[in-house]
Amino acid sequence: MRTFFFLLLSALAAHAAGFSADSARGARLFETLNCLQCHSVNGQGGKVGPDLGRMLDRGFTPATLAATMWNHAPGMWAAMRDRQITAGELDEQGAQDLMAFFYAARFFEKPGDAGRGKRAFQNHGCESCHAVSAARQWPGLTDSIALASAMWNHRAEMQAANASRGRAAPQISAQDLTDILVFLRNQPGESSAGSFRIETDGTGQAIFQSSGCAKCHQSLDALAQLVQGKTLTEIAAEMWNHAPRMAAAGAAAVQLSSDQMRNLISAFWASKFFSDSGRPAAGARVFAAKNCTLCHNDAASGAPHLPAAGSEFSGAGMISVLWRHGPRMLDQMKTKNLPWPRFDGAEMADLIAYLNNAKPKP
């Protein structure tokens, strides 16, 4: 029993030197874990659960996704038993890849509207330079990193084009950009399949300096705090709107390759976004209200003491632990006549913050 709970704590507390997530690996994992036997993606797969590619209420956070899976778990395990489905292993890296797969499916983006996007494309003057037939081939339609790269690399050129027409570059809201992307993605012949990959090789700080970011932003951490919780579409819109101020500050129009942009975004955005931002004090109340204390504050239960100093929790980590150890946890809770804990997204984010806020004992 103690070995089981040691594995549980180890899975939750694993600390990686860098953050890596790949939607292609996540898509393969989605199949090998037999998720497609119950869930479909854009019409392909099982019909027991909802079509995960056509859910309308986008704008999930990683914590909301973890909470949704946690709440759905007992029913999911029952459905798997009824169909004799055996699930494979899911470690934290695999959970991060699944998060990337969901990011590529735009679970974390706010809902968009093609009709509004068409009007925004026209009203902001996009069609004066970009024909819709050409714009719908932009790599940024399916790859959020490519979108951020395009907004960065072409900002000076786009400003010059607007100046030649005697007008200032329009300010674009994140909702405008989201709607424009939905409009272009829904053009005839356009594939809606997305991709998302985050990798870091430790070069983020050097790119932060060489790209001119340091002229306005004191540090990578300061930039990370500024964009905490924002999606890449929101960041890309801010890159567009920020371009005149960057030029005024003397930031050179340094071109960044997609790999450089990937490493820069990994350094200041990725790990914080997928960790979410919660309130430790509220998380302590969630920890007590969901009966976590009955096992994790009782040495006789064999469960690890939580929170534990030095541990690092995330939405992906919570999903991994749920997948690997949840059925055993459910059985133990039944023996104690305890209800399975259910969370909303804010509660899960607060709980994660509380578990990450432990101080070393004297």
Buried (B, 14 or more C-beta within 10 A) or exposed (E): EEEEBEBBBEBBBBEEEBBBBBBBBBBEBBEEBBBBBBBBBEEEBBEBBEBBBEEEEBBBBBBBBBBBBBBBBBEBBEBBEEEEBEBEEBBBBBBBBBBBBBBBBBBBBBBBBBEBBBBBBEEBBBEEEBEBEEBBEBEBBBBBBBBBBBBBBBBBEBBEBBEEEEEEBBEBBBBBBBBBBBBBBBBEEEEEBBBBBBBBEEBBBEBBEBBBBBEBBEEBEEBBEEBEEBBBBBBBBBBBBBBBEBBEEEBEBEEBEBBBBBBBBBBBBBBBBBBBBBBBEBBBBBBEEBBBEBBBEEEEBBBBEBBBEEBBBBBBBBBBBBBBBBBEBBEBBEEEEBEBBBBBBBBBBBBBBBBBBBEEEE
